[in-house]
Amino acid sequence: MLMVLGKPVIAVVAAGIGWIRIEAETEKLGVKFSCRHAFSWIRLTLSEPGALMFAGLLPIVFKITGEFGKEVSAGDAALAVQLNACTVLFSSIWHLVMWIIIMKNKSKLIHHFVDVNEDKYMNAFMLIKLSVYPVIRLGSGDKGLATEPESEQARQQNENSTPHYIPYGEDGSGFYSDNALGYYNIMENAKPMVMAAINSMEIDPKHVFNIVDYGSADGGTSMPLFYQVIKKLRERYGDSPPIHVTYEDQPVADFKSLFMRLQGLLPMPDNHSYLKDFHNVYVGACGMSFFDQCFEDGFVNFGFSSTAMHWLSRGPCPLPDAVFHMVSSCGEAKEQFATQAAQDWETILLQRARELTPGGHMVIVNCTSDESGYYGGGRWTFGHVNMCQKLSSLWHNFAQRGKITKEEFVNTNMFAYWRSQAEMQAPFVNENSRVRKAGLTLVSQETKPTPCAFQARWQKEGGDARQHAKQFVNMCRSWSNHAFHAGLSNKRTEEEKAAILESFFKEYEDEVAAAPEKHDMEVMSCFLHIKRN
């Protein structure tokens, strides 16, 4: 009998301790106790025998919530109870009991929380999502300690800041630029447009001239181009103005290699560092996402980006039959990718419009497809192998052989999109578009292929097929490894994942080594010159 009576007594005592804890915290902070603390308080007082304590706790909850003269919907309470109530053997039974109690007493509970941004369930949801202990944030006035709902803007900022591409290779090794033979050629193809933009600009030598490389990776591939830009500025203006180059990329980018290369600690393609060769030049890094505003309004004089802005801010949906959207036969999925890409393109341009100073210019080099639909990766001619198709087919073969699951194959997607020329022009065509209203105009646009540097070298010099294949696949792996890694189940250990990826890229290397002349990595690029009016 004593044991039976003791349980509700213990529950009431535990509830009282929880009440005192909340009261003490709010008194220390000098803020008014919010009705939302009822749910925080429940979580603090319900320990492992929470199911048994709930009977003693519920009347006090009703009393407290009643004093605030508000109600909560049964849905809110049910959500809060679902995770917070039971962690012992009979939790399922008590979930049902509590649901019945709540349904019968719903009029006594709070109807909605404070400051929910028109979504009365959001705070309850956030409490559940973070239910190990209530995550509380100091508000102001009568908000007290409030768990704020995640707004759409906050969700997008969090999503944009989440790394969507993690570089392959040891940090500080310069792996990306050392293997990016073809990307140096793309930079060379961009040079005429870049120099035309620089030559057309009116530059005040008394003010800092800010250059930004968006999506710079480890920065190595654009360094020869920026050397020529800075050389041109110094020829025109002498050691004035001060020139500041900022490399923007995700916080996981290999910025260590960037600075080691500029300081001469890693080899440069032409053994020249503009940081060493020119006076009054400064370098910085920005670990942000180009889907966000990375710099203050009017900061950028000249912006540049090459082979980076085809990445999407989020994966709109899985591709059920391919790794790349270009080789997928699922029309619905491809449509969702196109929609996401259009939204992201507008976002990118609007953010750059804020950052560019009036009269500022930007050159963007994007992966694209030509009028025939060819997107690069090797011509669709007899006997030739398209890189994107090959990666998808090899990964599908891994699923068929049981090396990965079918679910892992579906979950492996390259969240990038090769926009057509029309898709890239679209924000500039309509004078009433948001991009045009933001002040951006398209000065010129050109689409052309950059032949595969590895294939060109093989055709010219030949050499060791295995070494050629290793370098070819390393270039491919430098930007694709993360997508395949991300598709693997989290139930696998990192060692398992690493072994699968080593085996996968080794098979690709074997195929390239067996027939080097058939494998190509040609890139179709659209070069856009944009100006801020």
VOVEXDO-250668 format. One record per residue (C-alpha): residue number from 1; residue in one letter; x, y, z. Coordinates in steps of 0.02 Angstrom, whole numbers, plus 32768, in hexadecimal, padded with zeros to 4 digits. Example, Ala and Ser with C-alpha at 12.3 -4.5 7.8 and 13.67 -1.06 7.14 Angstrom:
// VOVEXDO-250668
seq | type | c1 | c2 | c3
1 | a | 8267 | 7F1F | 8186 .
2 | s | 82AC | 7FCB | 8165 .
//
This chain:
// VOVEXDO-250668
seq | type | c1 | c2 | c3
1 | m | 8000 | 8000 | 8000 .
2 | l | 808D | 8075 | 802E .
3 | m | 80E1 | 8050 | 7F88 .
4 | v | 8042 | 8078 | 7F28 .
5 | l | 8024 | 811B | 7F86 .
6 | g | 80DB | 8147 | 7F7B .
7 | k | 80E0 | 8153 | 7EBD .
8 | p | 8067 | 81E6 | 7EAA .
9 | v | 80BC | 823B | 7F3E .
10 | i | 8164 | 8228 | 7EE8 .
11 | a | 8117 | 826B | 7E49 .
12 | v | 80D3 | 8305 | 7EA0 .
13 | v | 817B | 8324 | 7EF7 .
14 | a | 81D7 | 8312 | 7E52 .
15 | a | 815D | 8388 | 7DFF .
16 | g | 8177 | 8405 | 7E8B .
17 | i | 8233 | 83FC | 7E75 .
18 | g | 821D | 841E | 7DBC .
19 | w | 81AC | 84B1 | 7DE2 .
20 | i | 822A | 84FA | 7E5C .
21 | r | 82B4 | 84E5 | 7DDA .
22 | i | 8254 | 8546 | 7D55 .
23 | e | 821E | 85CB | 7DD1 .
24 | a | 82D1 | 85E2 | 7E0C .
25 | e | 8314 | 85F2 | 7D5B .
26 | t | 8294 | 8673 | 7D28 .
27 | e | 82AE | 86D9 | 7DC7 .
28 | k | 836A | 86DD | 7DA8 .
29 | l | 834E | 871B | 7CF8 .
30 | g | 82CB | 8798 | 7D2D .
31 | v | 824D | 8761 | 7CAC .
32 | k | 8198 | 872D | 7CB7 .
33 | f | 8170 | 8674 | 7CB9 .
34 | s | 8123 | 8643 | 7C11 .
35 | c | 8099 | 85C2 | 7BFC .
36 | r | 8110 | 8565 | 7B8B .
37 | h | 8175 | 8536 | 7C23 .
38 | a | 80ED | 84BA | 7C4F .
39 | f | 812F | 8446 | 7BC9 .
40 | s | 81E4 | 8468 | 7BF8 .
41 | w | 81B6 | 8445 | 7CAB .
42 | i | 8162 | 83A0 | 7C7D .
43 | r | 8202 | 8369 | 7C26 .
44 | l | 826E | 839A | 7CBA .
45 | t | 8203 | 833D | 7D39 .
46 | l | 81DA | 82A0 | 7CD7 .
47 | s | 826C | 822B | 7CF3 .
48 | e | 8276 | 8172 | 7CC8 .
49 | p | 81DC | 813F | 7D2E .
50 | g | 8181 | 81CB | 7CD4 .
51 | a | 80E9 | 8161 | 7CAC .
52 | l | 80C5 | 8143 | 7D64 .
53 | m | 80E7 | 81F7 | 7D95 .
54 | f | 8073 | 8240 | 7D12 .
55 | a | 7FD6 | 821C | 7D7A .
56 | g | 8018 | 8288 | 7E07 .
57 | l | 805D | 830C | 7D92 .
58 | l | 7FC5 | 832A | 7D23 .
59 | p | 7F57 | 8385 | 7DA3 .
60 | i | 7FE2 | 8401 | 7DC4 .
61 | v | 7FF9 | 841D | 7D0A .
62 | f | 7F40 | 8441 | 7CF9 .
63 | k | 7F47 | 84BA | 7D8B .
64 | i | 7FDB | 8519 | 7D43 .
65 | t | 7F99 | 8522 | 7C92 .
66 | g | 7EEE | 8553 | 7CD2 .
67 | e | 7F39 | 85E8 | 7D2C .
68 | f | 7F74 | 862D | 7C86 .
69 | g | 7EC0 | 8625 | 7C45 .
70 | k | 7EF2 | 85D4 | 7BA2 .
71 | e | 7ED6 | 8530 | 7B4A .
72 | v | 7F42 | 84BA | 7AE8 .
73 | s | 7F00 | 844B | 7A5D .
74 | a | 7F00 | 8391 | 7A79 .
75 | g | 7F78 | 8385 | 79E8 .
76 | d | 7FF8 | 83F5 | 7A3D .
77 | a | 7FED | 8397 | 7AE0 .
78 | a | 7FF4 | 82EE | 7A8C .
79 | l | 8092 | 8320 | 7A30 .
80 | a | 80E3 | 835E | 7ACF .
81 | v | 80B4 | 82C2 | 7B30 .
82 | q | 80E5 | 8249 | 7AA8 .
83 | l | 819F | 8258 | 7AC3 .
84 | n | 81A2 | 82A1 | 7B71 .
85 | a | 813A | 8223 | 7BD3 .
86 | c | 817A | 8171 | 7BD7 .
87 | t | 8224 | 8124 | 7BC6 .
88 | v | 8202 | 8081 | 7C21 .
89 | l | 81B5 | 7FDA | 7BF5 .
90 | f | 80FE | 8010 | 7BF7 .
91 | s | 8116 | 80B1 | 7B94 .
92 | s | 80A4 | 807D | 7B05 .
93 | i | 8013 | 805D | 7B7B .
94 | w | 802C | 8102 | 7BD3 .
95 | h | 8032 | 8161 | 7B2E .
96 | l | 7F81 | 8124 | 7B0E .
97 | v | 7F48 | 814C | 7BC0 .
98 | m | 7F8E | 81FC | 7BB6 .
99 | w | 7F3E | 821A | 7B0D .
100 | i | 7E94 | 81EC | 7B57 .
101 | i | 7EB1 | 825E | 7BED .
102 | i | 7EE5 | 82EE | 7B7C .
103 | m | 7E4F | 82D7 | 7B09 .
104 | k | 7DDB | 82DF | 7B9F .
105 | n | 7E31 | 8377 | 7BE9 .
106 | k | 7E66 | 83D5 | 7B4D .
107 | s | 7DFF | 846E | 7B7C .
108 | k | 7E69 | 8483 | 7C17 .
109 | l | 7F0D | 8488 | 7BBB .
110 | i | 7F60 | 8514 | 7B5D .
111 | h | 7F19 | 8536 | 7AB0 .
112 | h | 7FB9 | 8578 | 7A64 .
113 | f | 8066 | 85B3 | 7A91 .
114 | v | 80A7 | 8664 | 7A91 .
115 | d | 80FB | 86A7 | 79F2 .
116 | v | 80E1 | 8613 | 797F .
117 | n | 80E5 | 8673 | 78DB .
118 | e | 8035 | 863B | 78AF .
119 | d | 805D | 8584 | 78CB .
120 | k | 8019 | 854B | 7972 .
121 | y | 806C | 84A1 | 7966 .
122 | m | 811D | 84DB | 7940 .
123 | n | 815C | 84F5 | 79F1 .
124 | a | 8118 | 844C | 7A28 .
125 | f | 816E | 83FD | 7994 .
126 | m | 8213 | 8453 | 79BB .
127 | l | 8208 | 841B | 7A71 .
128 | i | 81F0 | 8368 | 7A39 .
129 | k | 827D | 8372 | 79BA .
130 | l | 82F2 | 83B0 | 7A43 .
131 | s | 82A4 | 8348 | 7ACD .
132 | v | 833D | 830A | 7B2B .
133 | y | 8326 | 83A9 | 7B8F .
134 | p | 82C7 | 8446 | 7B60 .
135 | v | 8333 | 84B9 | 7AF9 .
136 | i | 830B | 8567 | 7B38 .
137 | r | 833E | 8611 | 7AFC .
138 | l | 8332 | 86B3 | 7B5B .
139 | g | 82A9 | 8720 | 7B13 .
140 | s | 8273 | 87CD | 7B49 .
141 | g | 81E3 | 880F | 7BB1 .
142 | d | 815B | 878F | 7BD2 .
143 | k | 81A4 | 8715 | 7B55 .
144 | g | 8211 | 86CE | 7BDE .
145 | l | 827A | 8638 | 7BAD .
146 | a | 822E | 860E | 7B06 .
147 | t | 824F | 8582 | 7A8D .
148 | e | 8240 | 85E2 | 79EA .
149 | p | 81F9 | 858B | 7950 .
150 | e | 826A | 8575 | 78BB .
151 | s | 8232 | 85F4 | 783A .
152 | e | 8239 | 85D0 | 7780 .
153 | q | 82C8 | 864C | 776E .
154 | a | 8328 | 85F9 | 77FC .
155 | r | 8309 | 854E | 77AE .
156 | q | 834C | 8589 | 7707 .
157 | q | 83E4 | 85DB | 7756 .
158 | n | 840A | 853C | 77B6 .
159 | e | 83F3 | 84D3 | 7719 .
160 | n | 8460 | 8546 | 76B3 .
161 | s | 84E9 | 8540 | 7735 .
162 | t | 84E8 | 8484 | 7738 .
163 | p | 857A | 8441 | 76CF .
164 | h | 8536 | 83F6 | 762E .
165 | y | 85E2 | 83C9 | 75ED .
166 | i | 8675 | 8391 | 7657 .
167 | p | 871C | 8390 | 75FC .
168 | y | 8779 | 82EE | 75E6 .
169 | g | 8830 | 82E2 | 7616 .
170 | e | 8897 | 8310 | 76AD .
171 | d | 8880 | 83C1 | 76ED .
172 | g | 8913 | 842C | 76B9 .
173 | s | 894E | 83B2 | 7634 .
174 | g | 8912 | 8419 | 759F .
175 | f | 88BE | 837D | 755B .
176 | y | 8832 | 83D7 | 74FE .
177 | s | 8899 | 8452 | 749A .
178 | d | 8926 | 83D6 | 747F .
179 | n | 88AB | 8363 | 7426 .
180 | a | 883F | 83E9 | 73D4 .
181 | l | 889E | 83EE | 7331 .
182 | g | 8805 | 8415 | 72C8 .
183 | y | 87C7 | 84A1 | 7339 .
184 | y | 8863 | 8508 | 7316 .
185 | n | 8831 | 8500 | 725F .
186 | i | 8782 | 853E | 728A .
187 | m | 87D2 | 85D3 | 72E2 .
188 | e | 8838 | 85F4 | 7246 .
189 | n | 8798 | 85F2 | 71DF .
190 | a | 874B | 866F | 7258 .
191 | k | 87DF | 86E7 | 724C .
192 | p | 87A2 | 8750 | 71B7 .
193 | m | 86FB | 8773 | 720A .
194 | v | 874D | 8797 | 72B3 .
195 | m | 87CB | 8810 | 7269 .
196 | a | 8742 | 8867 | 7204 .
197 | a | 86E1 | 8881 | 72A5 .
198 | i | 877A | 88C6 | 7301 .
199 | n | 87A6 | 893A | 7271 .
200 | s | 86F6 | 8981 | 726C .
201 | m | 86F3 | 89AF | 7324 .
202 | e | 870D | 8A5D | 736A .
203 | i | 877E | 8A41 | 7400 .
204 | d | 87A2 | 8ABD | 748A .
205 | p | 885A | 8AA4 | 74BA .
206 | k | 8837 | 8AF0 | 7566 .
207 | h | 87C5 | 8A62 | 759A .
208 | v | 87E1 | 89A8 | 75B5 .
209 | f | 87B9 | 893F | 751D .
210 | n | 8762 | 88A2 | 755B .
211 | i | 8769 | 8801 | 74F5 .
212 | v | 8705 | 8769 | 752C .
213 | d | 8714 | 86B7 | 74ED .
214 | y | 866F | 865F | 7516 .
215 | g | 8674 | 85A3 | 752D .
216 | s | 8731 | 85A7 | 7526 .
217 | a | 8757 | 84F8 | 756A .
218 | d | 880F | 8501 | 759C .
219 | g | 8829 | 859A | 752E .
220 | g | 88B4 | 8554 | 74C2 .
221 | t | 885D | 854E | 741A .
222 | s | 8832 | 8608 | 7415 .
223 | m | 88DB | 8647 | 7451 .
224 | p | 892B | 8656 | 73A3 .
225 | l | 8893 | 86B7 | 7366 .
226 | f | 8894 | 872B | 73FC .
227 | y | 894E | 8745 | 73E1 .
228 | q | 8926 | 878C | 7336 .
229 | v | 8899 | 87F9 | 737C .
230 | i | 8909 | 8843 | 7403 .
231 | k | 8996 | 885B | 7386 .
232 | k | 8921 | 88BE | 7315 .
233 | l | 88E6 | 892B | 73A6 .
234 | r | 8999 | 894F | 73DA .
235 | e | 89C7 | 897E | 7328 .
236 | r | 8938 | 89FB | 7324 .
237 | y | 893F | 8A42 | 73D4 .
238 | g | 89EA | 8A17 | 741C .
239 | d | 89E9 | 89DC | 74D0 .
240 | s | 8941 | 8A2E | 74ED .
241 | p | 88B9 | 8A00 | 7512 .
242 | p | 88CC | 897F | 759C .
243 | i | 888C | 88D9 | 7557 .
244 | h | 8835 | 885C | 75C7 .
245 | v | 880D | 87AC | 7587 .
246 | t | 8790 | 8745 | 75EB .
247 | y | 8773 | 868D | 75CD .
248 | e | 86C2 | 8656 | 75F8 .
249 | d | 868D | 85A3 | 7615 .
250 | q | 863A | 8534 | 7696 .
251 | p | 868D | 852C | 7741 .
252 | v | 86CA | 847C | 771A .
253 | a | 872F | 84BA | 7684 .
254 | d | 87EB | 849B | 7680 .
255 | f | 881D | 854E | 76AB .
256 | k | 88BF | 850A | 76F3 .
257 | s | 88FA | 84DB | 7644 .
258 | l | 88C6 | 8587 | 7606 .
259 | f | 893A | 85E5 | 7679 .
260 | m | 89C7 | 8567 | 766C .
261 | r | 89C5 | 8578 | 75AF .
262 | l | 89C5 | 8636 | 75B5 .
263 | q | 8A55 | 8633 | 7630 .
264 | g | 8AB9 | 85BF | 75BF .
265 | l | 8AA9 | 8527 | 7631 .
266 | l | 8A4C | 84C8 | 75A9 .
267 | p | 8A7F | 84CF | 74F1 .
268 | m | 8A2A | 854D | 747E .
269 | p | 8A03 | 851F | 73C9 .
270 | d | 8A78 | 85A6 | 7388 .
271 | n | 8ADD | 85BC | 7429 .
272 | h | 8A99 | 866D | 7441 .
273 | s | 8A34 | 86AE | 74D3 .
274 | y | 89DF | 8757 | 74BD .
275 | l | 89EB | 876C | 7579 .
276 | k | 8AA8 | 8762 | 756C .
277 | d | 8AC1 | 87BF | 74C8 .
278 | f | 8A54 | 885A | 74E1 .
279 | h | 8A4F | 88DD | 7569 .
280 | n | 89B5 | 8917 | 75C6 .
281 | v | 8957 | 8874 | 75A8 .
282 | y | 88F8 | 881B | 7633 .
283 | v | 889F | 8774 | 7640 .
284 | g | 8812 | 8732 | 76AC .
285 | a | 8796 | 86A4 | 76B3 .
286 | c | 86DB | 869E | 76CF .
287 | g | 8693 | 85FB | 7711 .
288 | m | 85E1 | 861D | 76DC .
289 | s | 8566 | 85D9 | 765D .
290 | f | 8549 | 863C | 75BE .
291 | f | 848F | 861B | 75D5 .
292 | d | 849C | 869A | 7663 .
293 | q | 84DB | 874C | 7660 .
294 | c | 8594 | 8739 | 7686 .
295 | f | 85CA | 87F0 | 768B .
296 | e | 857F | 8897 | 76B7 .
297 | d | 851F | 88F9 | 7634 .
298 | g | 858F | 8945 | 75AE .
299 | f | 862D | 88EB | 75E9 .
300 | v | 865D | 8890 | 7548 .
301 | n | 86AB | 88E9 | 74B3 .
302 | f | 86CA | 884E | 744B .
303 | g | 867D | 87A4 | 746B .
304 | f | 86AE | 8700 | 741A .
305 | s | 8672 | 864D | 7423 .
306 | s | 86A1 | 85B6 | 73BC .
307 | t | 864F | 850B | 73B9 .
308 | a | 8600 | 8520 | 7464 .
309 | m | 8551 | 8569 | 7457 .
310 | h | 8506 | 84CC | 7408 .
311 | w | 8500 | 8486 | 74BA .
312 | l | 8453 | 8493 | 7507 .
313 | s | 8428 | 84D4 | 75B4 .
314 | r | 83C8 | 8435 | 75D8 .
315 | g | 8399 | 8390 | 7589 .
316 | p | 82E7 | 83A7 | 754B .
317 | c | 82C4 | 82EB | 7541 .
318 | p | 831E | 8246 | 7528 .
319 | l | 8349 | 8210 | 7478 .
320 | p | 830A | 815C | 7472 .
321 | d | 8371 | 8121 | 73DD .
322 | a | 8410 | 8189 | 73D2 .
323 | v | 8491 | 81EF | 7431 .
324 | f | 8485 | 8286 | 73BC .
325 | h | 83E4 | 82D9 | 7385 .
326 | m | 8421 | 82E0 | 72D0 .
327 | v | 8421 | 8222 | 72BD .
328 | s | 8382 | 8202 | 7320 .
329 | s | 82E6 | 81CA | 72C4 .
330 | c | 8272 | 8201 | 7350 .
331 | g | 8219 | 8299 | 730A .
332 | e | 81C8 | 82CC | 73AE .
333 | a | 826E | 82CC | 740B .
334 | k | 82C5 | 832D | 7380 .
335 | e | 823A | 83AE | 7387 .
336 | q | 8254 | 83C5 | 7442 .
337 | f | 830F | 83DA | 7425 .
338 | a | 82EC | 845E | 73A1 .
339 | t | 8276 | 84BC | 7415 .
340 | q | 82F5 | 84B9 | 74A3 .
341 | a | 837E | 84F3 | 742D .
342 | a | 8315 | 8587 | 73F2 .
343 | q | 82F2 | 85BC | 74A5 .
344 | d | 83A9 | 85AB | 74D4 .
345 | w | 83E4 | 860C | 743B .
346 | e | 8374 | 869E | 7467 .
347 | t | 83B0 | 8697 | 751D .
348 | i | 8467 | 8696 | 74E8 .
349 | l | 844E | 872C | 7476 .
350 | l | 83EB | 8790 | 74F5 .
351 | q | 8471 | 8775 | 757A .
352 | r | 84F8 | 87AC | 7500 .
353 | a | 8491 | 8846 | 74D2 .
354 | r | 8498 | 887C | 7588 .
355 | e | 8553 | 885C | 7595 .
356 | l | 858A | 88AD | 74F2 .
357 | t | 85B0 | 8965 | 74F9 .
358 | p | 8553 | 89D0 | 7479 .
359 | g | 85BB | 89C1 | 73DB .
360 | g | 8603 | 891B | 7416 .
361 | h | 8617 | 8887 | 73A2 .
362 | m | 8612 | 87CB | 73B3 .
363 | v | 863F | 8739 | 7343 .
364 | i | 85EC | 8692 | 7366 .
365 | v | 861E | 85F0 | 7310 .
366 | n | 8596 | 856D | 7323 .
367 | c | 8586 | 84B9 | 72EC .
368 | t | 8504 | 84B4 | 7262 .
369 | s | 84C4 | 8454 | 71CC .
370 | d | 84C3 | 8489 | 7116 .
371 | e | 8430 | 8490 | 709D .
372 | s | 843C | 83D5 | 707E .
373 | g | 8433 | 83AE | 7137 .
374 | y | 84EA | 837E | 7146 .
375 | y | 852A | 83A9 | 71F4 .
376 | g | 85DE | 836E | 71EC .
377 | g | 8631 | 82D8 | 723A .
378 | g | 865E | 828B | 7193 .
379 | r | 8608 | 828F | 70EA .
380 | w | 8580 | 820F | 70C7 .
381 | t | 85DC | 81C5 | 7035 .
382 | f | 85F8 | 810E | 700D .
383 | g | 8679 | 80C1 | 707F .
384 | h | 8685 | 8157 | 70F5 .
385 | v | 8650 | 8153 | 71AC .
386 | n | 85F1 | 81E2 | 71FD .
387 | m | 8632 | 8201 | 72AD .
388 | c | 858A | 8229 | 72FF .
389 | q | 8538 | 8191 | 72B3 .
390 | k | 85CA | 8123 | 72E4 .
391 | l | 85C7 | 815A | 739A .
392 | s | 850C | 8138 | 73A4 .
393 | s | 8519 | 808E | 7350 .
394 | l | 85AB | 8057 | 73BC .
395 | w | 854E | 8087 | 745B .
396 | h | 84B2 | 802E | 741D .
397 | n | 851C | 7F96 | 73FB .
398 | f | 8559 | 7F9D | 74AF .
399 | a | 84A4 | 7F94 | 74E7 .
400 | q | 847F | 7F01 | 7474 .
401 | r | 8516 | 7EA3 | 74B8 .
402 | g | 84E2 | 7EC4 | 756C .
403 | k | 8577 | 7F33 | 7596 .
404 | i | 84FC | 7FBC | 75C2 .
405 | t | 8441 | 7FB4 | 75E1 .
406 | k | 83BC | 7FEF | 7567 .
407 | e | 838E | 8075 | 75E5 .
408 | e | 8442 | 80B3 | 75E8 .
409 | f | 8442 | 80BE | 752B .
410 | v | 83A3 | 8128 | 752C .
411 | n | 83EA | 8195 | 75B7 .
412 | t | 8488 | 81BB | 7554 .
413 | n | 8466 | 8258 | 74F2 .
414 | m | 84D2 | 82E4 | 74B1 .
415 | f | 8471 | 837B | 74EE .
416 | a | 84A9 | 83E6 | 745D .
417 | y | 8452 | 8421 | 73C0 .
418 | w | 8496 | 8449 | 7313 .
419 | r | 842A | 84DF | 72E3 .
420 | s | 8406 | 84FE | 722D .
421 | q | 8437 | 85A3 | 71DE .
422 | a | 8380 | 85D9 | 71DF .
423 | e | 8370 | 85AF | 7298 .
424 | m | 8406 | 861C | 72C1 .
425 | q | 83C5 | 86AB | 7256 .
426 | a | 8315 | 86A5 | 729F .
427 | p | 832E | 871A | 7335 .
428 | f | 8375 | 87A0 | 72C1 .
429 | v | 82F4 | 879A | 7236 .
430 | n | 8260 | 87E9 | 728F .
431 | e | 827C | 889F | 72C1 .
432 | n | 8207 | 8886 | 7354 .
433 | s | 8262 | 87EF | 7399 .
434 | r | 82A8 | 87F9 | 7449 .
435 | v | 8359 | 87E9 | 7405 .
436 | r | 8345 | 8879 | 738C .
437 | k | 82F2 | 88E3 | 7412 .
438 | a | 8387 | 88BE | 7482 .
439 | g | 83F5 | 8913 | 73FF .
440 | l | 8446 | 8882 | 73A4 .
441 | t | 8455 | 887A | 72E7 .
442 | l | 849F | 87F5 | 7278 .
443 | v | 852A | 8846 | 7212 .
444 | s | 8559 | 87AD | 71AC .
445 | q | 8549 | 86F1 | 71A9 .
446 | e | 85AB | 8669 | 7150 .
447 | t | 85A4 | 85AC | 7154 .
448 | k | 8635 | 853F | 7120 .
449 | p | 8686 | 8499 | 714E .
450 | t | 872B | 8484 | 71A6 .
451 | p | 877A | 83E3 | 7164 .
452 | c | 87B3 | 8361 | 71E1 .
453 | a | 8867 | 838C | 720F .
454 | f | 888C | 82D7 | 723F .
455 | q | 884C | 8293 | 719A .
456 | a | 88AB | 8318 | 7138 .
457 | r | 894B | 82ED | 7193 .
458 | w | 8931 | 8233 | 7176 .
459 | q | 8912 | 824D | 70BD .
460 | k | 89AD | 82B9 | 70AE .
461 | e | 8A28 | 8260 | 7121 .
462 | g | 89E4 | 81B5 | 714C .
463 | g | 8A41 | 816F | 71E1 .
464 | d | 8A14 | 80FA | 726F .
465 | a | 895B | 80CC | 7264 .
466 | r | 894C | 80A6 | 731D .
467 | q | 8998 | 814C | 7351 .
468 | h | 8927 | 81A6 | 72D5 .
469 | a | 888F | 814C | 731B .
470 | k | 88BE | 8175 | 73CE .
471 | q | 88CB | 822F | 73A9 .
472 | f | 882B | 822D | 7342 .
473 | v | 87C7 | 81DA | 73CE .
474 | n | 8817 | 8246 | 7455 .
475 | m | 87D2 | 82E0 | 73FD .
476 | c | 8727 | 8291 | 73F6 .
477 | r | 8730 | 825A | 74AB .
478 | s | 8766 | 8306 | 74EA .
479 | w | 86B6 | 834A | 74CE .
480 | s | 8649 | 82AC | 74CD .
481 | n | 8688 | 8247 | 7562 .
482 | h | 8617 | 829C | 75E0 .
483 | a | 8577 | 8276 | 7580 .
484 | f | 859D | 81BB | 7580 .
485 | h | 85D2 | 81C0 | 7636 .
486 | a | 8532 | 821C | 7668 .
487 | g | 84C7 | 8199 | 7611 .
488 | l | 8508 | 810C | 767C .
489 | s | 84A4 | 80D8 | 7715 .
490 | n | 84D3 | 8121 | 77BE .
491 | k | 84C8 | 8070 | 7801 .
492 | r | 856E | 8050 | 77AB .
493 | t | 860F | 807C | 7803 .
494 | e | 8683 | 80FC | 77B6 .
495 | e | 86FB | 806E | 7792 .
496 | e | 8675 | 8012 | 7730 .
497 | k | 8649 | 80AF | 76CE .
498 | a | 86FF | 80D1 | 76A6 .
499 | a | 8719 | 801F | 7669 .
500 | i | 8680 | 8029 | 75F7 .
501 | l | 86B9 | 80CD | 75AB .
502 | e | 876B | 808E | 7591 .
503 | s | 8726 | 7FF6 | 7537 .
504 | f | 86AF | 8060 | 74CF .
505 | f | 8730 | 80DD | 7490 .
506 | k | 87AF | 8051 | 7477 .
507 | e | 8736 | 7FFB | 73FF .
508 | y | 8721 | 809F | 73A2 .
509 | e | 87DE | 80B2 | 739B .
510 | d | 87EE | 8001 | 7356 .
511 | e | 8774 | 8029 | 72CA .
512 | v | 87D0 | 80C9 | 729C .
513 | a | 8879 | 8072 | 729F .
514 | a | 8837 | 7FE9 | 722C .
515 | a | 87FF | 8067 | 71A8 .
516 | p | 8844 | 8116 | 71C9 .
517 | e | 880F | 8157 | 711F .
518 | k | 8756 | 8137 | 7143 .
519 | h | 8745 | 819B | 71E4 .
520 | d | 872B | 8256 | 71DE .
521 | m | 8708 | 82E5 | 7256 .
522 | e | 86DC | 8372 | 71E0 .
523 | v | 867F | 8402 | 7236 .
524 | m | 85F5 | 8469 | 71E7 .
525 | s | 85F9 | 8516 | 7235 .
526 | c | 8590 | 85B2 | 7228 .
527 | f | 85F2 | 8653 | 7245 .
528 | l | 8588 | 86E4 | 7285 .
529 | h | 85C1 | 8799 | 7299 .
530 | i | 854D | 87F3 | 7313 .
531 | k | 854D | 88A9 | 7349 .
532 | r | 84FC | 8904 | 73DB .
533 | n | 84B1 | 89A7 | 739B .
//
